[in-house]
Amino acid sequence: MDKLSEEPSRREAFVKLGIGAVCAAGVGAASFGYEFLSPNVLYEPSPIANAGKPDQYPVGSVTQDLKAGIYLVHGPDGFYSMSATCTHLGCLTKWNADLGIIACPCHGSKFNERGVKVDGPAPRPLPWLKVWLSDEGDLLVDRATTVPPGEFLRT
Ligand code: FES
């Protein structure tokens, strides 16, 4: 056997190149096919926030859940929840217990503990959110569902 016969012929080299190109095209088509067949779903967090047991909120307390962007208030008439997002341009408001107001740090809007605007450029009160008790007795807040102000949950 001479040295020339051990080296791949030009024809074998083109065949191997062709097989490689077909394999690369197959992998590309498979990956596009997988992406095409995968459901085009946007996974968003649930709008339902679990605030835990009602007995941890004394009457008169205003509790802010920064992660959920809500206030949970235990007033004399019962529980209610409000969005903590300012109705002016959407900044996150903050409860000031010393002054007894909810204040927006962006343009100075202020709201009372029922979400009614008392000062600043906010055009609307803070929206009240649906609150109910789960079967396990936890307070649940639906951040996607507003209710008329004055709709209390009595426990
Ligand atoms: S965003 Fe709150 S006052 Fe402007």
Residues whose N, C-alpha, C, O or C-beta is under 5 A from the ligand:
A	BS01	FES	C86 H88 L89 G90 C91 C104 C106 H107 G108 S109
